[in-house]
Amino acid sequence: MDASVRVAVWSFYFLAGVVWLGSLVFIAYRIHQLRTLPVVDAEVIKAGTDSYVTRSYETDTDGWSQEVYHRWYAAAVVVRYEYKGKQFITEARHDVASSKWIQDRLARKWKPGTRIRIRIDPARPQEPLAGLGVNLNTFLPAFGLVACGFILVAMGYGVARLGAFLTQLFDSLPRTRR
Protein backbone atom coordinates (compact mmCIF):
# COMPACT_ATOMS: atom_id res chain seq x y z
CA MET A 1 0.00 0.00 0.00
CA ASP A 2 1.26 3.43 -0.93
CA ALA A 3 2.38 5.72 1.91
CA SER A 4 -0.17 8.42 1.06
CA VAL A 5 -3.00 5.88 1.13
CA ARG A 6 -1.72 4.56 4.47
CA VAL A 7 -1.74 8.11 5.90
CA ALA A 8 -5.30 8.65 4.66
CA VAL A 9 -6.47 5.35 6.16
CA TRP A 10 -4.88 6.02 9.53
CA SER A 11 -6.30 9.55 9.50
CA PHE A 12 -9.78 8.04 9.34
CA TYR A 13 -8.93 5.62 12.14
CA PHE A 14 -7.50 8.47 14.24
CA LEU A 15 -10.64 10.56 13.73
CA ALA A 16 -12.78 7.57 14.73
CA GLY A 17 -10.73 7.24 17.91
CA VAL A 18 -11.17 10.94 18.70
CA VAL A 19 -14.94 10.68 18.13
CA TRP A 20 -15.16 7.60 20.36
CA LEU A 21 -13.11 9.35 23.02
CA GLY A 22 -15.55 12.28 22.79
CA SER A 23 -18.47 9.90 23.35
CA LEU A 24 -16.74 8.50 26.45
CA VAL A 25 -16.19 12.02 27.79
CA PHE A 26 -19.86 12.81 27.18
CA ILE A 27 -20.96 9.64 28.98
CA ALA A 28 -18.63 10.44 31.90
CA TYR A 29 -20.12 13.94 32.10
CA ARG A 30 -23.66 12.50 32.13
CA ILE A 31 -22.76 10.00 34.86
CA HIS A 32 -21.18 12.83 36.85
CA GLN A 33 -24.41 14.85 36.51
CA LEU A 34 -26.52 11.87 37.56
CA ARG A 35 -24.40 11.27 40.66
CA THR A 36 -23.88 14.84 41.84
CA LEU A 37 -27.00 16.86 40.98
CA PRO A 38 -29.68 16.54 43.68
CA VAL A 39 -33.09 15.16 42.67
CA VAL A 40 -36.28 17.03 43.58
CA ASP A 41 -39.92 16.02 43.11
CA ALA A 42 -41.86 18.57 41.09
CA GLU A 43 -45.41 19.02 39.85
CA VAL A 44 -45.93 19.71 36.16
CA ILE A 45 -48.05 22.79 35.51
CA LYS A 46 -47.66 23.03 31.74
CA ALA A 47 -45.82 20.92 29.15
CA GLY A 48 -44.84 21.48 25.54
CA THR A 49 -42.12 21.43 22.94
CA ASP A 50 -40.15 24.56 22.16
CA SER A 51 -38.23 25.10 18.97
CA TYR A 52 -35.35 27.40 18.30
CA VAL A 53 -33.02 28.12 15.43
CA THR A 54 -29.24 28.11 15.49
CA ARG A 55 -27.08 29.76 12.89
CA SER A 56 -23.76 28.54 11.53
CA TYR A 57 -21.56 29.28 8.56
CA GLU A 58 -20.57 26.64 6.03
CA THR A 59 -18.47 26.78 2.89
CA ASP A 60 -20.13 25.67 -0.33
CA THR A 61 -18.40 23.84 -3.19
CA ASP A 62 -17.28 27.11 -4.79
CA GLY A 63 -15.56 28.26 -1.60
CA TRP A 64 -18.20 30.81 -0.62
CA SER A 65 -19.22 31.07 3.00
CA GLN A 66 -22.96 30.85 3.48
CA GLU A 67 -25.19 31.18 6.48
CA VAL A 68 -27.09 28.00 7.41
CA TYR A 69 -29.96 27.74 9.88
CA HIS A 70 -30.82 24.62 11.88
CA ARG A 71 -34.08 24.08 13.79
CA TRP A 72 -33.82 22.26 17.12
CA TYR A 73 -36.51 21.14 19.55
CA ALA A 74 -36.50 20.79 23.33
CA ALA A 75 -39.16 19.44 25.66
CA ALA A 76 -40.02 22.11 28.21
CA VAL A 77 -42.28 21.97 31.24
CA VAL A 78 -43.31 24.58 33.76
CA VAL A 79 -42.88 22.96 37.17
CA ARG A 80 -43.52 23.81 40.81
CA TYR A 81 -41.02 22.50 43.34
CA GLU A 82 -39.32 23.25 46.63
CA TYR A 83 -35.58 23.31 47.09
CA LYS A 84 -33.92 24.11 50.43
CA GLY A 85 -37.13 25.57 51.83
CA LYS A 86 -37.73 27.91 48.91
CA GLN A 87 -40.64 27.53 46.43
CA PHE A 88 -39.91 27.74 42.71
CA ILE A 89 -42.21 27.89 39.69
CA THR A 90 -40.03 27.83 36.63
CA GLU A 91 -39.39 26.15 33.30
CA ALA A 92 -37.41 22.92 33.22
CA ARG A 93 -35.98 21.82 29.90
CA HIS A 94 -34.63 18.59 28.62
CA ASP A 95 -31.01 19.56 28.06
CA VAL A 96 -30.45 17.63 24.82
CA ALA A 97 -32.01 19.36 21.85
CA SER A 98 -32.90 16.94 19.09
CA SER A 99 -35.67 15.97 16.73
CA LYS A 100 -39.25 17.04 17.22
CA TRP A 101 -40.68 13.52 17.66
CA ILE A 102 -38.34 12.67 20.57
CA GLN A 103 -39.09 15.92 22.37
CA ASP A 104 -42.85 15.65 21.66
CA ARG A 105 -42.83 12.18 23.22
CA LEU A 106 -41.27 13.62 26.37
CA ALA A 107 -43.77 16.48 26.48
CA ARG A 108 -46.70 14.03 26.17
CA LYS A 109 -45.26 11.96 29.00
CA TRP A 110 -45.11 15.04 31.26
CA LYS A 111 -48.82 15.85 31.45
CA PRO A 112 -49.99 18.76 33.66
CA GLY A 113 -50.65 17.57 37.19
CA THR A 114 -48.17 14.68 37.11
CA ARG A 115 -45.19 14.46 39.42
CA ILE A 116 -41.75 14.23 37.85
CA ARG A 117 -38.26 14.13 39.24
CA ILE A 118 -35.97 16.95 38.19
CA ARG A 119 -32.30 17.59 38.86
CA ILE A 120 -31.13 20.81 40.41
CA ASP A 121 -27.77 22.49 40.06
CA PRO A 122 -27.23 23.95 43.57
CA ALA A 123 -25.54 27.01 42.05
CA ARG A 124 -28.63 27.70 39.88
CA PRO A 125 -31.70 26.12 41.51
CA GLN A 126 -34.02 28.20 39.31
CA GLU A 127 -32.79 26.35 36.17
CA PRO A 128 -33.61 22.65 36.69
CA LEU A 129 -33.03 19.83 34.21
CA ALA A 130 -35.98 17.61 33.32
CA GLY A 131 -35.69 14.09 31.96
CA LEU A 132 -32.09 13.63 33.02
CA GLY A 133 -31.83 10.01 34.07
CA VAL A 134 -30.69 6.65 32.82
CA ASN A 135 -32.66 6.65 29.58
CA LEU A 136 -32.15 6.80 25.83
CA ASN A 137 -32.71 10.56 25.61
CA THR A 138 -29.92 11.30 28.08
CA PHE A 139 -27.30 9.24 26.27
CA LEU A 140 -28.52 9.66 22.66
CA PRO A 141 -25.70 12.04 21.63
CA ALA A 142 -23.12 9.49 22.79
CA PHE A 143 -24.80 6.80 20.66
CA GLY A 144 -24.65 9.17 17.69
CA LEU A 145 -20.94 9.75 18.23
CA VAL A 146 -20.26 6.00 18.44
CA ALA A 147 -22.14 5.51 15.16
CA CYS A 148 -20.08 8.28 13.52
CA GLY A 149 -16.92 6.53 14.72
CA PHE A 150 -18.01 3.30 13.02
CA ILE A 151 -18.72 5.22 9.83
CA LEU A 152 -15.21 6.72 9.94
CA VAL A 153 -13.67 3.26 10.45
CA ALA A 154 -15.67 1.95 7.49
CA MET A 155 -14.49 4.88 5.37
CA GLY A 156 -10.87 4.15 6.33
CA TYR A 157 -11.34 0.50 5.42
CA GLY A 158 -12.89 1.52 2.10
CA VAL A 159 -9.97 3.83 1.31
CA ALA A 160 -7.54 1.00 2.13
CA ARG A 161 -9.41 -1.41 -0.16
CA LEU A 162 -9.61 1.17 -2.94
CA GLY A 163 -5.91 1.95 -2.58
CA ALA A 164 -5.01 -1.74 -2.75
CA PHE A 165 -7.23 -2.22 -5.80
CA LEU A 166 -5.76 0.76 -7.64
CA THR A 167 -2.21 -0.31 -6.79
CA GLN A 168 -2.90 -3.81 -8.13
CA LEU A 169 -4.56 -2.36 -11.23
CA PHE A 170 -1.67 -0.03 -12.05
CA ASP A 171 0.92 -2.73 -11.35
CA SER A 172 -0.83 -5.05 -13.82
CA LEU A 173 -0.74 -2.51 -16.65
CA PRO A 174 2.01 -3.08 -19.23
CA ARG A 175 4.93 -0.75 -18.89
CA THR A 176 6.03 1.20 -21.96
CA ARG A 177 9.50 2.49 -22.67
CA ARG A 178 10.24 5.86 -24.10
Contact map, one row per residue, 1 for C-alpha under 8 A:
1110110000000000000000000000000000000000000000000000000000000000000000000000000000000000000000000000000000000000000000000000000000000000000000000000000000000001001100100000000000
1111110000000000000000000000000000000000000000000000000000000000000000000000000000000000000000000000000000000000000000000000000000000000000000000000000000000000001000100000000000
1111111000000000000000000000000000000000000000000000000000000000000000000000000000000000000000000000000000000000000000000000000000000000000000000000000000000000000000000000000000
0111111100000000000000000000000000000000000000000000000000000000000000000000000000000000000000000000000000000000000000000000000000000000000000000000000000000000000000000000000000
1111111110000000000000000000000000000000000000000000000000000000000000000000000000000000000000000000000000000000000000000000000000000000000000000000000000000011001000000000000000
1111111111000000000000000000000000000000000000000000000000000000000000000000000000000000000000000000000000000000000000000000000000000000000000000000000000000001000000000000000000
0011111111100000000000000000000000000000000000000000000000000000000000000000000000000000000000000000000000000000000000000000000000000000000000000000000000000000000000000000000000
0001111111110000000000000000000000000000000000000000000000000000000000000000000000000000000000000000000000000000000000000000000000000000000000000000000000010010000000000000000000
0000111111111000000000000000000000000000000000000000000000000000000000000000000000000000000000000000000000000000000000000000000000000000000000000000000000011011000000000000000000
0000011111111100000000000000000000000000000000000000000000000000000000000000000000000000000000000000000000000000000000000000000000000000000000000000000000010000000000000000000000
0000001111111110000000000000000000000000000000000000000000000000000000000000000000000000000000000000000000000000000000000000000000000000000000000000000000010000000000000000000000
0000000111111111000000000000000000000000000000000000000000000000000000000000000000000000000000000000000000000000000000000000000000000000000000000000000110110000000000000000000000
0000000011111111100000000000000000000000000000000000000000000000000000000000000000000000000000000000000000000000000000000000000000000000000000000000000110010000000000000000000000
0000000001111111110000000000000000000000000000000000000000000000000000000000000000000000000000000000000000000000000000000000000000000000000000000000000000000000000000000000000000
0000000000111111111000000000000000000000000000000000000000000000000000000000000000000000000000000000000000000000000000000000000000000000000000000000100100000000000000000000000000
0000000000011111111100000000000000000000000000000000000000000000000000000000000000000000000000000000000000000000000000000000000000000000000000000001110110000000000000000000000000
0000000000001111111110000000000000000000000000000000000000000000000000000000000000000000000000000000000000000000000000000000000000000000000000000000100000000000000000000000000000
0000000000000111111111000000000000000000000000000000000000000000000000000000000000000000000000000000000000000000000000000000000000000000000000000000000000000000000000000000000000
0000000000000011111111100000000000000000000000000000000000000000000000000000000000000000000000000000000000000000000000000000000000000000000000001101100000000000000000000000000000
0000000000000001111111110000000000000000000000000000000000000000000000000000000000000000000000000000000000000000000000000000000000000000000000001100100000000000000000000000000000
0000000000000000111111111000000000000000000000000000000000000000000000000000000000000000000000000000000000000000000000000000000000000000000000000000000000000000000000000000000000
0000000000000000011111111100000000000000000000000000000000000000000000000000000000000000000000000000000000000000000000000000000000000000000000001000000000000000000000000000000000
0000000000000000001111111110000000000000000000000000000000000000000000000000000000000000000000000000000000000000000000000000000000000000000011101100000000000000000000000000000000
0000000000000000000111111111000000000000000000000000000000000000000000000000000000000000000000000000000000000000000000000000000000000000000001000000000000000000000000000000000000
0000000000000000000011111111100000000000000000000000000000000000000000000000000000000000000000000000000000000000000000000000000000000000000000000000000000000000000000000000000000
0000000000000000000001111111110000000000000000000000000000000000000000000000000000000000000000000000000000000000000000000000000000000000000001000000000000000000000000000000000000
0000000000000000000000111111111000000000000000000000000000000000000000000000000000000000000000000000000000000000000000000000000000000000001001000000000000000000000000000000000000
0000000000000000000000011111111100000000000000000000000000000000000000000000000000000000000000000000000000000000000000000000000000000000000000000000000000000000000000000000000000
0000000000000000000000001111111110000000000000000000000000000000000000000000000000000000000000000000000000000000000000000000000000000000000000000000000000000000000000000000000000
0000000000000000000000000111111111000000000000000000000000000000000000000000000000000000000000000000000000000000000000000000000000000000011000000000000000000000000000000000000000
0000000000000000000000000011111111100000000000000000000000000000000000000000000000000000000000000000000000000000000000000000000000000000000000000000000000000000000000000000000000
0000000000000000000000000001111111110000000000000000000000000000000000000000000000000000000000000000000000000000000000000000000000000000000000000000000000000000000000000000000000
0000000000000000000000000000111111111000000000000000000000000000000000000000000000000000000000000000000000000000000000000000000000000000000000000000000000000000000000000000000000
0000000000000000000000000000011111111000000000000000000000000000000000000000000000000000000000000000000000000000000000000000000000011000000000000000000000000000000000000000000000
0000000000000000000000000000001111111000000000000000000000000000000000000000000000000000000000000000000000000000000000000000000000000000000000000000000000000000000000000000000000
0000000000000000000000000000000111111100000000000000000000000000000000000000000000000000000000000000000000000000000000000000000000000000000000000000000000000000000000000000000000
0000000000000000000000000000000011111110000000000000000000000000000000000000000000000000000000000000000000000000000000111100000000000000000000000000000000000000000000000000000000
0000000000000000000000000000000000011111000000000000000000000000000000000000000000000000000000000000000000000000000000111100000000000000000000000000000000000000000000000000000000
0000000000000000000000000000000000001111100000000000000000000000000000000000000000000000000000000000000000000000000011110000000000000000000000000000000000000000000000000000000000
0000000000000000000000000000000000000111110000000000000000000000000000000000000011100000000000000000000000000000000011110000000000000000000000000000000000000000000000000000000000
0000000000000000000000000000000000000011111000000000000000000000000000000000000010000000000000000000000000000000001111000000000000000000000000000000000000000000000000000000000000
0000000000000000000000000000000000000001111100000000000000000000000000000000001111000000000000000000000000000000001111000000000000000000000000000000000000000000000000000000000000
0000000000000000000000000000000000000000111110000000000000000000000000000000001110000000000000000000000000000001111100000000000000000000000000000000000000000000000000000000000000
0000000000000000000000000000000000000000011111100000000000000000000000000000111100000000000000000000000000000111111100000000000000000000000000000000000000000000000000000000000000
0000000000000000000000000000000000000000001111100000000000000000000000000000111100000000000000000000000000000001100000000000000000000000000000000000000000000000000000000000000000
0000000000000000000000000000000000000000000111110000000000000000000000000000111000000000000000000000000000000011000000000000000000000000000000000000000000000000000000000000000000
0000000000000000000000000000000000000000000111111000000000000000000000000011110000000000000000000000000000110111000000000000000000000000000000000000000000000000000000000000000000
0000000000000000000000000000000000000000000001111100000000000000000000000011100000000000000000000000000100110000000000000000000000000000000000000000000000000000000000000000000000
0000000000000000000000000000000000000000000000111110000000000000000000001111000000000000000000000001001100100000000000000000000000000000000000000000000000000000000000000000000000
0000000000000000000000000000000000000000000000011111000000000000000000001111000000000000000000000000000000000000000000000000000000000000000000000000000000000000000000000000000000
0000000000000000000000000000000000000000000000001111100000000000000000111100000000000000000000000000000000000000000000000000000000000000000000000000000000000000000000000000000000
0000000000000000000000000000000000000000000000000111110000000000000000111000000000000000000000000000000000000000000000000000000000000000000000000000000000000000000000000000000000
0000000000000000000000000000000000000000000000000011111000000000000011110000000000000000000000000000000000000000000000000000000000000000000000000000000000000000000000000000000000
0000000000000000000000000000000000000000000000000001111100000000000011110000000000000000000000000000000000000000000000000000000000000000000000000000000000000000000000000000000000
0000000000000000000000000000000000000000000000000000111110000000001111000000000000000000000000000000000000000000000000000000000000000000000000000000000000000000000000000000000000
0000000000000000000000000000000000000000000000000000011111000000001110000000000000000000000000000000000000000000000000000000000000000000000000000000000000000000000000000000000000
0000000000000000000000000000000000000000000000000000001111100000111100000000000000000000000000000000000000000000000000000000000000000000000000000000000000000000000000000000000000
0000000000000000000000000000000000000000000000000000000111110000111100000000000000000000000000000000000000000000000000000000000000000000000000000000000000000000000000000000000000
0000000000000000000000000000000000000000000000000000000011111111110000000000000000000000000000000000000000000000000000000000000000000000000000000000000000000000000000000000000000
0000000000000000000000000000000000000000000000000000000001111111110000000000000000000000000000000000000000000000000000000000000000000000000000000000000000000000000000000000000000
0000000000000000000000000000000000000000000000000000000000111111000000000000000000000000000000000000000000000000000000000000000000000000000000000000000000000000000000000000000000
0000000000000000000000000000000000000000000000000000000000111111000000000000000000000000000000000000000000000000000000000000000000000000000000000000000000000000000000000000000000
0000000000000000000000000000000000000000000000000000000000111111100000000000000000000000000000000000000000000000000000000000000000000000000000000000000000000000000000000000000000
0000000000000000000000000000000000000000000000000000000000111111110000000000000000000000000000000000000000000000000000000000000000000000000000000000000000000000000000000000000000
0000000000000000000000000000000000000000000000000000000011110011111000000000000000000000000000000000000000000000000000000000000000000000000000000000000000000000000000000000000000
0000000000000000000000000000000000000000000000000000000011110001111100000000000000000000000000000000000000000000000000000000000000000000000000000000000000000000000000000000000000
0000000000000000000000000000000000000000000000000000001111000000111110000000000000000000000000000000000000000000000000000000000000000000000000000000000000000000000000000000000000
0000000000000000000000000000000000000000000000000000001111000000011111000000000000000000000000000000000000000000000000000000000000000000000000000000000000000000000000000000000000
0000000000000000000000000000000000000000000000000000111100000000001111100000000000000000000000000000000000000000000000000000000000000000000000000000000000000000000000000000000000
0000000000000000000000000000000000000000000000000000111000000000000111110000000000000000000000000000000000000000000000000000000000000000000000000000000000000000000000000000000000
0000000000000000000000000000000000000000000000000011110000000000000011111000000000000000000000000000000000000000000000000000000000000000000000000000000000000000000000000000000000
0000000000000000000000000000000000000000000000000011110000000000000001111100000000000000000000001111000000000000000000000000000000000000000000000000000000000000000000000000000000
0000000000000000000000000000000000000000000000001111000000000000000000111110000000000000000000001111001000000000000000000000000000000000000000000000000000000000000000000000000000
0000000000000000000000000000000000000000000000001110000000000000000000011111000000000000000011111101001000000000000000000000000000000000000000000000000000000000000000000000000000
0000000000000000000000000000000000000000000000111100000000000000000000001111100000000000000011000000001101100000000000000000000000000000000000000000000000000000000000000000000000
0000000000000000000000000000000000000000000000111100000000000000000000000111110000000000001111000000000000100000000000000000000001000000000000000000000000000000000000000000000000
0000000000000000000000000000000000000000000111110000000000000000000000000011111000000000001110000000000000100100000000000000000001000000000000000000000000000000000000000000000000
0000000000000000000000000000000000000000000111100000000000000000000000000001111100000000111100000000000000000000000000000000000000000000000000000000000000000000000000000000000000
0000000000000000000000000000000000000000011111000000000000000000000000000000111110000001111100000000000000000000000000000000000000000000000000000000000000000000000000000000000000
0000000000000000000000000000000000000000011110000000000000000000000000000000011111000011110000000000000000000000000000000000000000000000000000000000000000000000000000000000000000
0000000000000000000000000000000000000001111000000000000000000000000000000000001111100011100000000000000000000000000000000000000000000000000000000000000000000000000000000000000000
0000000000000000000000000000000000000001010000000000000000000000000000000000000111111111000000000000000000000000000000000000000000000000000000000000000000000000000000000000000000
0000000000000000000000000000000000000001000000000000000000000000000000000000000011111111000000000000000000000000000000000000100000000000000000000000000000000000000000000000000000
0000000000000000000000000000000000000000000000000000000000000000000000000000000001111100000000000000000000000000000000000000000000000000000000000000000000000000000000000000000000
0000000000000000000000000000000000000000000000000000000000000000000000000000000001111110000000000000000000000000000000000000000000000000000000000000000000000000000000000000000000
0000000000000000000000000000000000000000000000000000000000000000000000000000000001111111000000000000000000000000000000000000000000000000000000000000000000000000000000000000000000
0000000000000000000000000000000000000000000000000000000000000000000000000000000111101111100000000000000000000000000000000000000000000000000000000000000000000000000000000000000000
0000000000000000000000000000000000000000000000000000000000000000000000000000001111100111110000000000000000000000000000000000010000000000000000000000000000000000000000000000000000
0000000000000000000000000000000000000000000000000000000000000000000000000000011110000011111000000000000000000000000000000000000000000000000000000000000000000000000000000000000000
0000000000000000000000000000000000000000000000000000000000000000000000000000011100000001111100000000000000000000000000000000011000000000000000000000000000000000000000000000000000
0000000000000000000000000000000000000000000000000000000000000000000000000001111000000000111110000000000000000000000000000000001100000000000000000000000000000000000000000000000000
0000000000000000000000000000000000000000000000000000000000000000000000000001111000000000011111000000000000000000000001000000001111000000000000000000000000000000000000000000000000
0000000000000000000000000000000000000000000000000000000000000000000000000111100000000000001111100000000000000000000000000000000111100000000000000000000000000000000000000000000000
0000000000000000000000000000000000000000000000000000000000000000000000000111000000000000000111111000000000000000000000000000000011110000000000000000000000000000000000000000000000
0000000000000000000000000000000000000000000000000000000000000000000000000100000000000000000011111000000000000000000000000000000011010000000000000000000000000000000000000000000000
0000000000000000000000000000000000000000000000000000000000000000000000000100000000000000000001111100000000000000000000000000000000000000110010000000000000000000000000000000000000
0000000000000000000000000000000000000000000000000000000000000000000000011100000000000000000001111110001000000000000000000000000000000000000000000000000000000000000000000000000000
0000000000000000000000000000000000000000000000000000000000000000000000011100000000000000000000011111011000000000000000000000000000000000000000000000000000000000000000000000000000
0000000000000000000000000000000000000000000000000000000000000000000000011000000000000000000000001111111000000000000000000000000000000000000000000000000000000000000000000000000000
0000000000000000000000000000000000000000000000001000000000000000000000011100000000000000000000000111111100000000000000000000000000000000000000000000000000000000000000000000000000
0000000000000000000000000000000000000000000000000000000000000000000000000000000000000000000000000011111110000000000000000000000000000000000000000000000000000000000000000000000000
0000000000000000000000000000000000000000000000000000000000000000000000000000000000000000000000000111111111000000000000000000000000000000100000000000000000000000000000000000000000
0000000000000000000000000000000000000000000000001000000000000000000000001110000000000000000000001111111111100000000000000000000000000000000000000000000000000000000000000000000000
0000000000000000000000000000000000000000000000011000000000000000000000000010000000000000000000000001111111110000000000000000000000000000000000000000000000000000000000000000000000
0000000000000000000000000000000000000000000000000000000000000000000000000000000000000000000000000000111111111000000000000000000000000000000000000000000000000000000000000000000000
0000000000000000000000000000000000000000000000000000000000000000000000000010000000000000000000000000011111111100000000000000000000100000000000000000000000000000000000000000000000
0000000000000000000000000000000000000000000000111000000000000000000000000011100000000000000000000000001111111110000000000000000000000000000000000000000000000000000000000000000000
0000000000000000000000000000000000000000000000110000000000000000000000000000000000000000000000000000000111111110000000000000000000000000000000000000000000000000000000000000000000
0000000000000000000000000000000000000000000000000000000000000000000000000000000000000000000000000000000011111110000000000000000000000000000000000000000000000000000000000000000000
0000000000000000000000000000000000000000000100100000000000000000000000000000100000000000000000000000000001111111010100000000000000000000000000000000000000000000000000000000000000
0000000000000000000000000000000000000000000101100000000000000000000000000000000000000000000000000000000000111111110000000000000000000000000000000000000000000000000000000000000000
0000000000000000000000000000000000000000001111100000000000000000000000000000000000000000000000000000000000000111110000000000000000000000000000000000000000000000000000000000000000
0000000000000000000000000000000000000000001110000000000000000000000000000000000000000000000000000000000000000011111000000000000000000000000000000000000000000000000000000000000000
0000000000000000000000000000000000000000001100000000000000000000000000000000000000000000000000000000000000000111111100000000000000000000000000000000000000000000000000000000000000
0000000000000000000000000000000000000000111100000000000000000000000000000000000000000000000000000000000000000000111110000000000000000000000000000000000000000000000000000000000000
0000000000000000000000000000000000000000111100000000000000000000000000000000000000000000000000000000000000000100011111000000000000000000000000000000000000000000000000000000000000
0000000000000000000000000000000000000011110000000000000000000000000000000000000000000000000000000000000000000000001111100000000001100000000000000000000000000000000000000000000000
0000000000000000000000000000000000000011110000000000000000000000000000000000000000000000000100000000000000000000000111110000000111110000000000000000000000000000000000000000000000
0000000000000000000000000000000000001111000000000000000000000000000000000000000000000000000000000000000000000000000011111000000111010000000000000000000000000000000000000000000000
0000000000000000000000000000000000001111000000000000000000000000000000000000000000000000000000000000000000000000000001111101101110000000000000000000000000000000000000000000000000
0000000000000000000000000000000000001100000000000000000000000000000000000000000000000000000000000000000000000000000000111111101100000000000000000000000000000000000000000000000000
0000000000000000000000000000000000001100000000000000000000000000000000000000000000000000000000000000000000000000000000011111100000000000000000000000000000000000000000000000000000
0000000000000000000000000000000000000000000000000000000000000000000000000000000000000000000000000000000000000000000000001111100000000000000000000000000000000000000000000000000000
0000000000000000000000000000000000000000000000000000000000000000000000000000000000000000000000000000000000000000000000011111111100000000000000000000000000000000000000000000000000
0000000000000000000000000000000000000000000000000000000000000000000000000000000000100000000000000000000000000000000000011111111100000000000000000000000000000000000000000000000000
0000000000000000000000000000000000000000000000000000000000000000000000000000000000000001010000000000000000000000000000000001111100000000000000000000000000000000000000000000000000
0000000000000000000000000000000000000000000000000000000000000000000000000000000000000000011100000000000000000000000000011001111110000000000000000000000000000000000000000000000000
0000000000000000000000000000000000000000000000000000000000000000000000000000000000000000001110000000000000000000000001111001111111000000000000000000000000000000000000000000000000
0000000000000000000000000000000000000000000000000000000000000000000000000000000000000000000111100000000000000000000001110000001111110000000000000000000000000000000000000000000000
0000000000000000000000000000000000000000000000000000000000000000000000000001100000000000000111100000000000000000000011100000000111110000000000000000000000000000000000000000000000
0000000000000000000000000000000000000000000000000000000000000000000000000000000000000000000011000000000001000000000011000000000011111000110000000000000000000000000000000000000000
0000000000000000000000000000000001000000000000000000000000000000000000000000000000000000000001100000000000000000000001100000000011111110010000000000000000000000000000000000000000
0000000000000000000000000000000001000000000000000000000000000000000000000000000000000000000000000000000000000000000000000000000000111110010000000000000000000000000000000000000000
0000000000000000000000000000000000000000000000000000000000000000000000000000000000000000000000000000000000000000000000000000000000011111011000000000000000000000000000000000000000
0000000000000000000000000000000000000000000000000000000000000000000000000000000000000000000000000000000000000000000000000000000000011111111000000000000000000000000000000000000000
0000000000000000000000000000000000000000000000000000000000000000000000000000000000000000000000000000000000000000000000000000000000000111111100000000000000000000000000000000000000
0000000000000000000000000000000000000000000000000000000000000000000000000000000000000000000000010000010000000000000000000000000000100011111100000000000000000000000000000000000000
0000000000000000000000000000010000000000000000000000000000000000000000000000000000000000000000010000000000000000000000000000000000111111111110000000000000000000000000000000000000
0000000000000000000000000010010000000000000000000000000000000000000000000000000000000000000000000000000000000000000000000000000000000111111111100000000000000000000000000000000000
0000000000000000000000000000000000000000000000000000000000000000000000000000000000000000000000000000000000000000000000000000000000000001111111110000000000000000000000000000000000
0000000000000000000000100000000000000000000000000000000000000000000000000000000000000000000000010000000000000000000000000000000000000000011111111000000000000000000000000000000000
0000000000000000000000110110000000000000000000000000000000000000000000000000000000000000000000000000000000000000000000000000000000000000001111111100000000000000000000000000000000
0000000000000000000000100000000000000000000000000000000000000000000000000000000000000000000000000000000000000000000000000000000000000000001111111110000000000000000000000000000000
0000000000000000000000000000000000000000000000000000000000000000000000000000000000000000000000000000000000000000000000000000000000000000000111111111000000000000000000000000000000
0000000000000000001101100000000000000000000000000000000000000000000000000000000000000000000000000000000000000000000000000000000000000000000011111111100000000000000000000000000000
0000000000000000001100100000000000000000000000000000000000000000000000000000000000000000000000000000000000000000000000000000000000000000000001111111110000000000000000000000000000
0000000000000000000000000000000000000000000000000000000000000000000000000000000000000000000000000000000000000000000000000000000000000000000000111111111000000000000000000000000000
0000000000000001001000000000000000000000000000000000000000000000000000000000000000000000000000000000000000000000000000000000000000000000000000011111111100000000000000000000000000
0000000000000011101100000000000000000000000000000000000000000000000000000000000000000000000000000000000000000000000000000000000000000000000000001111111110000000000000000000000000
0000000000000001000000000000000000000000000000000000000000000000000000000000000000000000000000000000000000000000000000000000000000000000000000000111111111000000000000000000000000
0000000000000000000000000000000000000000000000000000000000000000000000000000000000000000000000000000000000000000000000000000000000000000000000000011111111100000000000000000000000
0000000000011011000000000000000000000000000000000000000000000000000000000000000000000000000000000000000000000000000000000000000000000000000000000001111111110000000000000000000000
0000000000011001000000000000000000000000000000000000000000000000000000000000000000000000000000000000000000000000000000000000000000000000000000000000111111111000000000000000000000
0000000000000000000000000000000000000000000000000000000000000000000000000000000000000000000000000000000000000000000000000000000000000000000000000000011111111100000000000000000000
0000000000010000000000000000000000000000000000000000000000000000000000000000000000000000000000000000000000000000000000000000000000000000000000000000001111111110000000000000000000
0000000111111000000000000000000000000000000000000000000000000000000000000000000000000000000000000000000000000000000000000000000000000000000000000000000111111111000000000000000000
0000000010000000000000000000000000000000000000000000000000000000000000000000000000000000000000000000000000000000000000000000000000000000000000000000000011111111100000000000000000
0000000000000000000000000000000000000000000000000000000000000000000000000000000000000000000000000000000000000000000000000000000000000000000000000000000001111111110000000000000000
0000100110000000000000000000000000000000000000000000000000000000000000000000000000000000000000000000000000000000000000000000000000000000000000000000000000111111111000000000000000
1000110010000000000000000000000000000000000000000000000000000000000000000000000000000000000000000000000000000000000000000000000000000000000000000000000000011111111100000000000000
0000000000000000000000000000000000000000000000000000000000000000000000000000000000000000000000000000000000000000000000000000000000000000000000000000000000001111111110000000000000
0000000000000000000000000000000000000000000000000000000000000000000000000000000000000000000000000000000000000000000000000000000000000000000000000000000000000111111111000000000000
1100100000000000000000000000000000000000000000000000000000000000000000000000000000000000000000000000000000000000000000000000000000000000000000000000000000000011111111100000000000
1000000000000000000000000000000000000000000000000000000000000000000000000000000000000000000000000000000000000000000000000000000000000000000000000000000000000001111111110000000000
0000000000000000000000000000000000000000000000000000000000000000000000000000000000000000000000000000000000000000000000000000000000000000000000000000000000000000111111111000000000
0000000000000000000000000000000000000000000000000000000000000000000000000000000000000000000000000000000000000000000000000000000000000000000000000000000000000000011111111100000000
1100000000000000000000000000000000000000000000000000000000000000000000000000000000000000000000000000000000000000000000000000000000000000000000000000000000000000001111111110000000
0000000000000000000000000000000000000000000000000000000000000000000000000000000000000000000000000000000000000000000000000000000000000000000000000000000000000000000111111111000000
0000000000000000000000000000000000000000000000000000000000000000000000000000000000000000000000000000000000000000000000000000000000000000000000000000000000000000000011111111100000
0000000000000000000000000000000000000000000000000000000000000000000000000000000000000000000000000000000000000000000000000000000000000000000000000000000000000000000001111111100000
0000000000000000000000000000000000000000000000000000000000000000000000000000000000000000000000000000000000000000000000000000000000000000000000000000000000000000000000111111110000
0000000000000000000000000000000000000000000000000000000000000000000000000000000000000000000000000000000000000000000000000000000000000000000000000000000000000000000000011111110000
0000000000000000000000000000000000000000000000000000000000000000000000000000000000000000000000000000000000000000000000000000000000000000000000000000000000000000000000001111111000
0000000000000000000000000000000000000000000000000000000000000000000000000000000000000000000000000000000000000000000000000000000000000000000000000000000000000000000000000011111100
0000000000000000000000000000000000000000000000000000000000000000000000000000000000000000000000000000000000000000000000000000000000000000000000000000000000000000000000000000111110
0000000000000000000000000000000000000000000000000000000000000000000000000000000000000000000000000000000000000000000000000000000000000000000000000000000000000000000000000000011111
0000000000000000000000000000000000000000000000000000000000000000000000000000000000000000000000000000000000000000000000000000000000000000000000000000000000000000000000000000001111
0000000000000000000000000000000000000000000000000000000000000000000000000000000000000000000000000000000000000000000000000000000000000000000000000000000000000000000000000000000111
